[in-house]
């Protein structure tokens, strides 16, 4: 396996990041995950743009977009896989042992892992923890994922693949690594970014292509929904057949199935929408 680290391709076994890197010590970093099929990354421009927005939100220097693109291309060429998870990580670099950032400059890592296509449907749980829509890092894709690790482990123990959060005022927000859509009275809705959810790339494309409405929803909408689905880079559009103990009959339902069809058609026609 070959990865990109600070300007060059390196063997994964010998590539080294300092134990003083701020991404390791305090989670001071941002990242993007891209789907790569047959050596081509999907929606690369949108992902690089969001990486830059997240970096600015943390006060990091803008990543060099040309280097990020070169790194992605080099890693994909060096590691041919039919379907892959391409990960771009950009951190505060070597820093003191504390929250203060050092002056050595950022660290850039691009790596690829082989993956398989997700099932068409999945189970999810709800969790008692909340997203803070007023957080300093709300809406940023940071490497501080410990909260997600805990929630996802709870989902796995319950035989589910995702955990869904409300925000601090009890509104529907997002999953640990996905956005959530619900069908109410035949209409497709998803929480607005103001709820504290991540502005997902797949989410934005489904809103645009399938005509979903961005709606401030109570967390209880999950109990009332006729259909529910998740979106993310590697899930694309994935129907939910069970929330906690409640089964959604016939998943994927007609609205979800149409969203799946529309997404597959548009994504197949344009790899960098």
Secondary structure, 3 states (H helix, E strand, C coil): CEEEECCEEEECCCCCCCCCEHHHHCCCEEEEEEEEECCEECCHHHHHHHHHHHHHHHCCCCCCHHHHHHHHHHHHHHCCCCEEEEEEEEECCECCCCCCCCCCCCEEEEEEEECCCCCCEEEEEEEEEEECCCCCCCCCCECCCHHHHHHHHHHHHCCCCEEEEEECCCEEEEECCCEEEEEECCEEEECCHHHCCCCCHHHHHHHHHHCCEECCCECCHHHHCCEEEEEECCCEEEEEEEECCEECCCCCCHHHHHHHHHHHHHHHHCCCC
